[in-house]
Amino acid sequence: MLASQKCREQRLLDALAQQSLKLTEFRALNLAALAWAFGVLMFPEQRVLADISAKSVPQIIAGDFDPHSIASIAWSFATLVYHDAEIFKVTVDAHWKPQDLANTAWAMTTMQIQPPSMMAQLAHESLQKLHLFRRDELEMLLWSLVPSEWDQALKIFHWADRRGRLRPLSDAVELNGNSGR
């Protein structure tokens, strides 16, 4: 609620951070929502982010996180410049939606965390779902894959270009350095 209302009341955020540190058990969805809220509100409380990571990693490894929750945490950590490679101990599968694939790839590239197997999995799964991607998701995915998965990025680019799914380079903010993400 705080994030959707853009409530940046410092005392309230500090209290939320302190309370979250006291809790010993979180469901995956709650951890993702908390990370997302802090990302939206640009509240880079390092102790809370470390706590979210510590509580998330065992659940991610156990398979208790859905792809959207993983993507939310990855996006939040990248947005808040909290670099934690442990959250990427996941396996990408057919349940990943285009937005989650693009957001996770963007977060990994932004944080300069690009385990080859994970980026290859993101690229492979993305190739299977290209027709489901929105234009901005395709552009973000391409930007993310170029550094480590050039061949896959080229396949995606050719597919999207043949179908007119990309903006001209002069209009593509993701490609000209003004992403604002």
Residue frames relative to the residue before (quaternion, step in Angstrom):
aa qw qx qy qz dx dy dz
M 1.0000 0.0000 0.0000 0.0000 0.00 0.00 0.00
L 0.6406 0.5291 -0.3350 0.4443 3.60 0.91 -0.87
A 0.6931 0.4833 -0.2826 0.4541 3.56 0.87 -0.96
S 0.6740 0.4952 -0.3134 0.4498 3.59 0.86 -0.85
Q 0.7040 0.4149 -0.2512 0.5189 3.59 1.20 -0.51
K 0.3733 -0.7520 0.4555 0.2959 3.58 1.37 -0.02
C 0.2653 0.7710 -0.5227 0.2488 3.57 1.05 0.84
R 0.0364 -0.8242 0.5643 -0.0305 3.56 -0.46 1.21
E 0.2052 0.7872 -0.5468 0.1978 3.57 1.06 0.75
Q 0.4257 -0.7608 0.4347 0.2258 3.56 -0.33 1.31
R 0.6711 0.4940 -0.3190 0.4513 3.64 0.84 -0.87
L 0.6487 0.5115 -0.3155 0.4669 3.56 1.01 -0.77
L 0.6579 0.4979 -0.3042 0.4761 3.59 0.96 -0.85
D 0.6352 0.5201 -0.3254 0.4692 3.59 0.98 -0.79
A 0.6531 0.5062 -0.3099 0.4703 3.59 0.97 -0.85
L 0.6382 0.5166 -0.3198 0.4729 3.58 0.99 -0.84
A 0.6428 0.5203 -0.3174 0.4641 3.57 0.96 -0.86
Q 0.6712 0.4981 -0.3003 0.4595 3.60 0.86 -0.92
Q 0.6643 0.4982 -0.3073 0.4649 3.59 0.93 -0.85
S 0.6554 0.5149 -0.3290 0.4440 3.59 0.93 -0.81
L 0.6305 0.5372 -0.3345 0.4494 3.59 1.08 -0.66
K 0.6515 0.5313 -0.3083 0.4453 3.59 1.14 -0.61
L 0.6270 0.5554 -0.3410 0.4268 3.59 1.11 -0.61
T 0.3002 -0.7835 0.5213 0.1558 3.54 -0.89 0.91
E 0.7839 0.2162 -0.1354 0.5660 3.59 1.15 -0.44
F 0.0139 -0.7699 0.6370 -0.0354 3.50 -0.98 0.99
R 0.3966 -0.6463 0.5822 0.2932 3.55 -1.15 0.57
A 0.6643 -0.5259 0.3549 0.3952 3.57 -1.15 0.59
L 0.6577 0.5227 -0.3105 0.4447 3.58 0.88 -0.93
N 0.6643 0.5025 -0.3080 0.4596 3.60 0.99 -0.79
L 0.6296 0.5190 -0.3341 0.4719 3.59 1.02 -0.75
A 0.6609 0.5007 -0.3037 0.4694 3.58 0.93 -0.87
A 0.6597 0.5087 -0.3092 0.4588 3.59 0.94 -0.86
L 0.6444 0.5109 -0.3198 0.4706 3.58 1.00 -0.80
A 0.6557 0.4958 -0.3120 0.4763 3.60 0.91 -0.87
W 0.6485 0.5201 -0.3155 0.4575 3.58 0.92 -0.91
A 0.6550 0.5178 -0.3149 0.4513 3.59 0.90 -0.92
F 0.6669 0.4827 -0.3076 0.4771 3.59 0.90 -0.86
G 0.6304 0.5287 -0.3322 0.4612 3.60 1.07 -0.68
V 0.6625 0.4997 -0.2995 0.4709 3.59 0.89 -0.94
L 0.7363 0.4171 -0.2213 0.4847 3.57 0.96 -0.89
M 0.3529 -0.7550 0.4805 0.2732 3.58 1.33 -0.02
F 0.3769 0.6991 -0.4947 0.3528 3.55 0.87 1.07
P 0.0622 -0.8672 0.4940 0.0042 3.60 0.23 1.28
E 0.0872 0.8126 -0.5661 0.1076 3.58 0.69 1.09
Q 0.3543 -0.7990 0.4509 0.1807 3.56 -0.10 1.36
R 0.6481 0.5183 -0.3394 0.4428 3.63 0.93 -0.78
V 0.6650 0.4900 -0.3063 0.4732 3.58 0.98 -0.79
L 0.6455 0.5116 -0.3290 0.4619 3.58 0.95 -0.80
A 0.6376 0.5089 -0.3217 0.4807 3.58 1.00 -0.78
D 0.6466 0.5153 -0.3087 0.4701 3.57 1.04 -0.79
I 0.6294 0.5169 -0.3294 0.4777 3.59 0.97 -0.84
S 0.6530 0.5143 -0.3105 0.4611 3.57 0.93 -0.89
A 0.6778 0.5020 -0.2957 0.4485 3.58 0.83 -1.00
K 0.6957 0.4533 -0.2727 0.4860 3.59 1.01 -0.75
S 0.6732 0.5252 -0.2906 0.4319 3.59 1.11 -0.65
V 0.6344 0.5966 -0.3501 0.3450 3.56 0.80 -1.03
P 0.6852 0.4619 -0.3293 0.4568 3.67 0.72 -0.84
Q 0.6569 0.5034 -0.3111 0.4672 3.59 1.06 -0.73
I 0.6223 0.5255 -0.3402 0.4700 3.59 1.07 -0.72
I 0.6634 0.5019 -0.3002 0.4669 3.57 0.90 -0.94
A 0.6825 0.4805 -0.2806 0.4739 3.58 1.04 -0.78
G 0.5102 -0.6694 0.4106 0.3509 3.59 1.26 -0.17
D 0.4420 0.7244 -0.4336 0.3032 3.59 1.22 0.34
F 0.6438 0.5102 -0.3179 0.4734 3.59 1.26 -0.22
D 0.3469 -0.6899 0.5866 0.2442 3.55 -1.08 0.71
P 0.6808 -0.5152 0.3232 0.4082 3.62 -1.15 0.48
H 0.6471 0.5281 -0.3385 0.4334 3.61 0.95 -0.78
S 0.6446 0.5118 -0.3228 0.4672 3.60 1.02 -0.73
I 0.6276 0.5183 -0.3303 0.4778 3.58 1.02 -0.78
A 0.6688 0.4982 -0.2960 0.4657 3.58 0.90 -0.95
S 0.6327 0.5372 -0.3327 0.4477 3.61 1.03 -0.75
I 0.6694 0.4734 -0.2994 0.4880 3.56 0.93 -0.88
A 0.6414 0.5217 -0.3308 0.4550 3.60 0.91 -0.86
W 0.6530 0.5075 -0.3100 0.4690 3.59 0.89 -0.92
S 0.6691 0.5088 -0.3008 0.4506 3.58 0.88 -0.94
F 0.6668 0.4975 -0.3083 0.4613 3.57 0.87 -0.92
A 0.6607 0.4905 -0.3148 0.4729 3.61 0.95 -0.81
T 0.6458 0.5276 -0.3121 0.4551 3.58 0.96 -0.85
L 0.7487 0.3824 -0.1958 0.5049 3.57 1.00 -0.87
V 0.4024 -0.7385 0.4472 0.3045 3.59 1.34 0.15
Y 0.4083 0.6400 -0.5255 0.3842 3.54 0.83 1.08
H 0.1340 -0.8458 0.5153 0.0342 3.55 -0.10 1.30
D 0.1570 0.7783 -0.5842 0.1684 3.52 -0.45 1.26
A 0.2679 -0.8024 0.5174 0.1290 3.57 -0.32 1.25
E 0.5448 0.6560 -0.3957 0.3410 3.58 1.14 -0.49
I 0.6354 0.5515 -0.3521 0.4100 3.61 1.02 -0.63
F 0.6587 0.5153 -0.3113 0.4513 3.58 1.23 -0.27
K 0.4181 0.6670 -0.4994 0.3618 3.58 1.13 0.56
V 0.3866 0.7075 -0.4775 0.3491 3.51 0.62 1.21
T 0.3128 -0.6927 0.6077 0.2302 3.49 -1.37 0.18
V 0.3219 -0.7386 0.5628 0.1848 3.54 -0.79 1.03
D 0.0289 0.8054 -0.5907 0.0400 3.56 -0.89 0.92
A 0.7766 -0.3858 0.2512 0.4300 3.55 -1.32 -0.09
H 0.5993 0.5842 -0.3684 0.4048 3.61 1.16 -0.27
W 0.5333 0.6324 -0.4066 0.3876 3.60 1.25 -0.22
K 0.2994 -0.7418 0.5765 0.1665 3.56 -0.93 0.95
P 0.6863 -0.5042 0.3225 0.4133 3.61 -1.15 0.49
Q 0.6565 0.5082 -0.3294 0.4496 3.61 0.86 -0.86
D 0.6643 0.4982 -0.3055 0.4661 3.61 0.97 -0.81
L 0.6248 0.5272 -0.3309 0.4714 3.58 1.05 -0.76
A 0.6947 0.4746 -0.2741 0.4659 3.57 0.84 -1.01
N 0.6682 0.5017 -0.3093 0.4540 3.61 0.89 -0.88
T 0.6671 0.4914 -0.3088 0.4670 3.59 0.93 -0.83
A 0.6447 0.5030 -0.3231 0.4764 3.59 0.94 -0.83
W 0.6393 0.5237 -0.3204 0.4630 3.59 0.97 -0.86
A 0.6666 0.5056 -0.3050 0.4549 3.59 0.89 -0.95
M 0.6660 0.5061 -0.3104 0.4516 3.58 0.89 -0.89
T 0.6748 0.4766 -0.2967 0.4791 3.58 0.94 -0.85
T 0.6341 0.5332 -0.3241 0.4566 3.58 0.98 -0.82
M 0.7234 0.4096 -0.2322 0.5049 3.59 0.98 -0.85
Q 0.3649 -0.7480 0.4643 0.3030 3.57 1.34 -0.11
I 0.4540 0.5983 -0.4846 0.4483 3.51 1.04 0.99
Q 0.1728 0.8123 -0.5334 0.1606 3.55 -0.21 1.22
P 0.0789 -0.7869 0.6109 0.0372 3.58 0.27 1.16
P 0.5156 -0.6856 0.4053 0.3161 3.61 -0.60 1.07
S 0.6723 0.4986 -0.3275 0.4385 3.60 0.85 -0.82
M 0.6580 0.5047 -0.3182 0.4594 3.60 0.96 -0.78
M 0.6700 0.4780 -0.3074 0.4776 3.60 0.88 -0.87
A 0.6275 0.5210 -0.3368 0.4705 3.59 1.04 -0.70
Q 0.6374 0.5137 -0.3250 0.4734 3.60 1.01 -0.76
L 0.6440 0.5138 -0.3196 0.4681 3.60 0.95 -0.87
A 0.6613 0.5048 -0.3027 0.4650 3.58 0.94 -0.90
H 0.6604 0.5166 -0.3073 0.4500 3.58 0.88 -0.97
E 0.6939 0.4637 -0.2843 0.4719 3.58 0.80 -0.97
S 0.6206 0.5427 -0.3406 0.4520 3.60 1.06 -0.71
L 0.6324 0.5415 -0.3315 0.4439 3.58 0.97 -0.83
Q 0.6489 0.5252 -0.3125 0.4532 3.58 1.11 -0.67
K 0.7869 0.3298 -0.1344 0.5039 3.60 1.17 -0.60
L 0.2364 0.8258 -0.4960 0.1270 3.60 1.18 0.29
H 0.6513 0.5392 -0.3244 0.4240 3.59 0.95 -0.80
L 0.6670 0.5045 -0.2957 0.4617 3.62 1.24 -0.34
F 0.5631 0.6283 -0.3753 0.3839 3.59 1.25 -0.34
R 0.3780 -0.6611 0.5961 0.2545 3.54 -1.18 0.69
R 0.6984 -0.4806 0.3260 0.4183 3.58 -1.23 0.41
D 0.6942 0.4726 -0.2952 0.4556 3.62 0.77 -0.95
E 0.6306 0.5217 -0.3331 0.4683 3.59 1.08 -0.66
L 0.6328 0.5221 -0.3258 0.4700 3.60 1.02 -0.79
E 0.6729 0.4963 -0.3011 0.4585 3.57 0.90 -0.91
M 0.6518 0.4992 -0.3133 0.4774 3.58 0.99 -0.83
L 0.6372 0.5254 -0.3209 0.4636 3.58 0.99 -0.83
L 0.6526 0.5124 -0.3148 0.4611 3.60 0.89 -0.89
W 0.6415 0.5197 -0.3209 0.4640 3.58 0.89 -0.95
S 0.6950 0.5021 -0.2663 0.4404 3.57 0.96 -0.90
L 0.7327 0.4568 -0.2433 0.4418 3.57 0.94 -0.85
V 0.5276 0.6759 -0.4113 0.3092 3.60 1.07 -0.60
P 0.6912 0.4957 -0.3323 0.4076 3.69 0.72 -0.84
S 0.8311 0.2392 -0.1072 0.4905 3.61 0.92 -0.78
E 0.7799 0.2484 -0.1242 0.5609 3.59 1.15 -0.51
W 0.0456 -0.8659 0.4981 0.0067 3.55 0.83 1.07
D 0.6757 0.5024 -0.3131 0.4393 3.61 0.80 -0.94
Q 0.6689 0.4832 -0.2980 0.4798 3.59 0.96 -0.85
A 0.6283 0.5337 -0.3304 0.4596 3.58 1.01 -0.83
L 0.6433 0.5250 -0.3175 0.4579 3.57 1.01 -0.81
K 0.6263 0.5232 -0.3323 0.4728 3.60 1.01 -0.78
I 0.6625 0.4970 -0.3010 0.4727 3.58 0.93 -0.93
F 0.6381 0.5329 -0.3253 0.4507 3.57 0.96 -0.90
H 0.6778 0.4884 -0.3019 0.4592 3.60 0.81 -0.96
W 0.6311 0.5255 -0.3329 0.4634 3.59 0.96 -0.83
A 0.7096 0.4634 -0.2603 0.4626 3.58 0.78 -1.05
D 0.6464 0.5290 -0.3181 0.4485 3.59 1.00 -0.81
R 0.6529 0.5178 -0.3146 0.4545 3.60 0.93 -0.87
R 0.7397 0.3955 -0.2152 0.5001 3.58 1.10 -0.61
G 0.4745 -0.6996 0.4231 0.3262 3.59 1.26 0.13
R 0.3960 0.7569 -0.4390 0.2785 3.58 1.15 0.60
L 0.6748 0.4509 -0.2979 0.5025 3.61 1.27 0.05
R 0.4691 -0.6347 0.5293 0.3115 3.54 -1.21 0.54
P 0.6057 -0.5044 0.4316 0.4387 3.59 -1.21 0.31
L 0.6330 -0.5755 0.3543 0.3777 3.58 -1.01 0.76
S 0.6442 0.5290 -0.3404 0.4351 3.61 0.96 -0.68
D 0.7121 0.4325 -0.2493 0.4936 3.60 1.20 -0.48
A 0.6011 0.5901 -0.3521 0.4080 3.59 1.21 -0.37
V 0.2676 -0.8033 0.5089 0.1553 3.59 -0.07 1.26
E 0.6160 0.5593 -0.3554 0.4260 3.58 1.06 -0.63
L 0.7341 0.4277 -0.2284 0.4754 3.56 1.10 -0.66
N 0.7389 0.4099 -0.2585 0.4682 3.61 1.11 -0.34
G 0.6669 -0.5688 0.2888 0.3851 3.58 1.18 0.48
N 0.6576 0.4868 -0.3291 0.4714 3.61 1.18 0.14
S 0.1435 0.8674 -0.4724 0.0618 3.56 1.09 0.70
G 0.2041 -0.8144 0.5233 0.1460 3.60 0.91 -0.73
R 0.4988 0.6465 -0.4391 0.3747 3.59 1.20 0.20
